[in-house]
Amino acid sequence: MPETQELTLDVSQSIEINTAIGDAYKALIRRLTSESSTPDNKPLPMVLEEWPGGRWFRDLGHGQGHLWGFVQVIKPPTLIEIQGPMFMSYPVAGHVQFRIMQIAGGAELFVRHRALGLVEEDHRMGVTHGWDSFVQGVKRISEQNASVAT
């Protein structure tokens, strides 16, 4: 029988962004959708229906795709929570929280991904790198837009 620790995943990432909270939120939405990519920068465009119960999925066209999760909570510009398997196509229940807080000089993005199930070892090993790449992308998009606006 697997150990309980082998059945759970709990990863947290945070990053300070030199921009207003609303701009950080817009960058988060872009990173979750049109500017989504893999950690090695391959495009991975996604669709996010921005309402409770909305889907977050990869649309491959012709009725094909991958469901990553459902919006559980959405409170612009501070919070999005999504529950679902994310990138894991096997028996797992997952939850990811994206929280943006105003701080001196900008905003802070906090991401926490928790899952319960038969998490495969390669996913367990790569998830920290993946979320780090994600938050770095939000920072890049947000700060690029801030510098263009000034």
C-alpha beads as a LAMMPS data file, in Angstrom:
LAMMPS data file: protein, C-alpha beads

150 atoms
149 bonds

1 atom types
1 bond types

-500.0 500.0 xlo xhi
-500.0 500.0 ylo yhi
-500.0 500.0 zlo zhi

Masses

1 110.0

Atoms # bond

1 1 1 0.000 0.000 0.000
2 1 1 1.385 3.463 -0.881
3 1 1 2.468 5.802 1.876
4 1 1 0.199 8.817 2.479
5 1 1 3.051 11.148 1.469
6 1 1 3.178 9.393 -1.934
7 1 1 -0.520 10.175 -2.459
8 1 1 -0.266 13.919 -1.853
9 1 1 1.324 16.882 -3.558
10 1 1 1.681 20.325 -1.955
11 1 1 3.751 22.953 -3.767
12 1 1 3.845 26.714 -3.121
13 1 1 5.481 29.469 -5.146
14 1 1 5.409 33.240 -4.770
15 1 1 6.920 36.173 -6.604
16 1 1 6.956 39.936 -6.217
17 1 1 5.869 41.877 -9.301
18 1 1 6.643 45.566 -9.856
19 1 1 3.199 46.555 -11.074
20 1 1 -0.285 47.389 -9.842
21 1 1 -2.444 44.536 -8.607
22 1 1 -4.899 44.890 -11.530
23 1 1 -2.085 44.630 -14.068
24 1 1 -0.706 41.563 -12.297
25 1 1 -4.175 39.991 -12.495
26 1 1 -4.416 40.711 -16.240
27 1 1 -0.980 39.125 -16.715
28 1 1 -2.127 36.080 -14.715
29 1 1 -5.144 35.647 -17.007
30 1 1 -2.921 35.944 -20.095
31 1 1 -0.497 33.365 -18.637
32 1 1 -3.412 31.004 -17.949
33 1 1 -4.731 31.423 -21.517
34 1 1 -3.185 32.977 -24.632
35 1 1 0.371 33.133 -23.272
36 1 1 0.400 29.739 -21.599
37 1 1 3.494 27.693 -22.349
38 1 1 5.425 24.693 -21.117
39 1 1 8.505 25.247 -18.913
40 1 1 10.649 24.863 -22.066
41 1 1 8.647 27.682 -23.740
42 1 1 6.553 25.605 -26.129
43 1 1 3.161 27.294 -26.676
44 1 1 0.309 25.662 -24.755
45 1 1 -2.664 27.983 -25.342
46 1 1 -5.539 27.370 -22.959
47 1 1 -9.112 28.600 -22.520
48 1 1 -10.368 29.926 -19.186
49 1 1 -14.064 30.604 -18.725
50 1 1 -13.893 33.357 -16.112
51 1 1 -16.861 32.497 -13.891
52 1 1 -17.584 29.991 -11.097
53 1 1 -17.912 26.563 -12.697
54 1 1 -16.111 27.742 -15.836
55 1 1 -13.684 25.366 -17.473
56 1 1 -9.931 25.706 -17.853
57 1 1 -8.947 23.563 -20.800
58 1 1 -6.771 23.101 -23.849
59 1 1 -8.879 23.347 -27.002
60 1 1 -7.391 21.272 -29.825
61 1 1 -10.305 22.024 -32.160
62 1 1 -12.910 19.714 -33.685
63 1 1 -14.294 18.844 -30.241
64 1 1 -10.916 17.590 -28.976
65 1 1 -8.924 18.811 -26.008
66 1 1 -7.848 18.321 -22.407
67 1 1 -9.835 19.504 -19.365
68 1 1 -7.483 20.759 -16.669
69 1 1 -10.078 21.957 -14.179
70 1 1 -13.079 24.032 -13.185
71 1 1 -13.100 27.521 -11.668
72 1 1 -14.022 27.090 -8.020
73 1 1 -13.516 30.712 -6.922
74 1 1 -12.930 33.878 -8.931
75 1 1 -12.608 37.317 -7.320
76 1 1 -10.796 39.716 -9.675
77 1 1 -8.208 41.080 -9.146
78 1 1 -7.108 39.032 -6.136
79 1 1 -8.090 35.373 -6.383
80 1 1 -8.672 32.461 -8.743
81 1 1 -9.006 28.868 -7.543
82 1 1 -9.257 25.942 -9.938
83 1 1 -10.022 22.367 -8.999
84 1 1 -9.374 19.414 -11.271
85 1 1 -6.651 17.056 -12.481
86 1 1 -4.620 19.880 -14.147
87 1 1 -1.965 18.245 -16.353
88 1 1 -2.386 14.792 -14.780
89 1 1 -4.505 12.444 -16.904
90 1 1 -5.018 9.784 -14.257
91 1 1 -6.857 9.342 -10.923
92 1 1 -6.054 12.511 -9.008
93 1 1 -7.977 15.374 -7.408
94 1 1 -6.198 18.700 -7.598
95 1 1 -6.641 22.289 -6.491
96 1 1 -4.574 25.328 -7.439
97 1 1 -4.925 28.742 -5.852
98 1 1 -3.659 31.944 -7.471
99 1 1 -3.730 34.815 -4.957
100 1 1 -2.507 38.340 -5.719
101 1 1 -1.884 40.774 -2.863
102 1 1 -0.949 44.458 -2.982
103 1 1 2.438 45.071 -1.375
104 1 1 4.702 48.114 -1.146
105 1 1 6.011 48.787 -4.635
106 1 1 3.722 46.386 -6.459
107 1 1 1.975 43.074 -6.024
108 1 1 2.796 39.567 -4.870
109 1 1 1.524 36.481 -6.680
110 1 1 1.159 33.367 -4.542
111 1 1 0.443 29.978 -6.149
112 1 1 -0.359 26.843 -4.184
113 1 1 -1.005 23.523 -5.935
114 1 1 -2.280 20.610 -3.891
115 1 1 -3.319 17.202 -5.165
116 1 1 -4.411 13.861 -3.797
117 1 1 -4.158 10.638 -5.770
118 1 1 -1.735 8.470 -7.652
119 1 1 0.666 11.306 -8.547
120 1 1 3.286 9.982 -10.955
121 1 1 6.903 10.510 -9.961
122 1 1 7.841 12.572 -13.040
123 1 1 4.980 14.973 -12.289
124 1 1 5.964 15.132 -8.616
125 1 1 9.554 15.965 -9.617
126 1 1 8.640 18.524 -12.314
127 1 1 5.802 20.444 -10.706
128 1 1 8.007 22.854 -8.731
129 1 1 9.980 23.784 -11.857
130 1 1 6.722 24.110 -13.806
131 1 1 5.103 26.511 -11.350
132 1 1 8.337 28.500 -11.064
133 1 1 8.314 28.932 -14.837
134 1 1 4.640 29.953 -14.621
135 1 1 5.113 32.681 -11.987
136 1 1 8.209 33.999 -13.777
137 1 1 6.050 34.281 -16.913
138 1 1 3.364 36.261 -15.064
139 1 1 6.062 38.621 -13.763
140 1 1 7.566 39.030 -17.255
141 1 1 4.210 39.741 -18.922
142 1 1 3.110 42.130 -16.181
143 1 1 6.327 44.122 -15.994
144 1 1 6.689 44.311 -19.798
145 1 1 3.206 45.786 -20.023
146 1 1 3.994 48.236 -17.199
147 1 1 7.145 49.461 -18.952
148 1 1 5.274 49.857 -22.266
149 1 1 2.582 51.928 -20.507
150 1 1 5.105 54.386 -19.022

Bonds

1 1 1 2
2 1 2 3
3 1 3 4
4 1 4 5
5 1 5 6
6 1 6 7
7 1 7 8
8 1 8 9
9 1 9 10
10 1 10 11
11 1 11 12
12 1 12 13
13 1 13 14
14 1 14 15
15 1 15 16
16 1 16 17
17 1 17 18
18 1 18 19
19 1 19 20
20 1 20 21
21 1 21 22
22 1 22 23
23 1 23 24
24 1 24 25
25 1 25 26
26 1 26 27
27 1 27 28
28 1 28 29
29 1 29 30
30 1 30 31
31 1 31 32
32 1 32 33
33 1 33 34
34 1 34 35
35 1 35 36
36 1 36 37
37 1 37 38
38 1 38 39
39 1 39 40
40 1 40 41
41 1 41 42
42 1 42 43
43 1 43 44
44 1 44 45
45 1 45 46
46 1 46 47
47 1 47 48
48 1 48 49
49 1 49 50
50 1 50 51
51 1 51 52
52 1 52 53
53 1 53 54
54 1 54 55
55 1 55 56
56 1 56 57
57 1 57 58
58 1 58 59
59 1 59 60
60 1 60 61
61 1 61 62
62 1 62 63
63 1 63 64
64 1 64 65
65 1 65 66
66 1 66 67
67 1 67 68
68 1 68 69
69 1 69 70
70 1 70 71
71 1 71 72
72 1 72 73
73 1 73 74
74 1 74 75
75 1 75 76
76 1 76 77
77 1 77 78
78 1 78 79
79 1 79 80
80 1 80 81
81 1 81 82
82 1 82 83
83 1 83 84
84 1 84 85
85 1 85 86
86 1 86 87
87 1 87 88
88 1 88 89
89 1 89 90
90 1 90 91
91 1 91 92
92 1 92 93
93 1 93 94
94 1 94 95
95 1 95 96
96 1 96 97
97 1 97 98
98 1 98 99
99 1 99 100
100 1 100 101
101 1 101 102
102 1 102 103
103 1 103 104
104 1 104 105
105 1 105 106
106 1 106 107
107 1 107 108
108 1 108 109
109 1 109 110
110 1 110 111
111 1 111 112
112 1 112 113
113 1 113 114
114 1 114 115
115 1 115 116
116 1 116 117
117 1 117 118
118 1 118 119
119 1 119 120
120 1 120 121
121 1 121 122
122 1 122 123
123 1 123 124
124 1 124 125
125 1 125 126
126 1 126 127
127 1 127 128
128 1 128 129
129 1 129 130
130 1 130 131
131 1 131 132
132 1 132 133
133 1 133 134
134 1 134 135
135 1 135 136
136 1 136 137
137 1 137 138
138 1 138 139
139 1 139 140
140 1 140 141
141 1 141 142
142 1 142 143
143 1 143 144
144 1 144 145
145 1 145 146
146 1 146 147
147 1 147 148
148 1 148 149
149 1 149 150
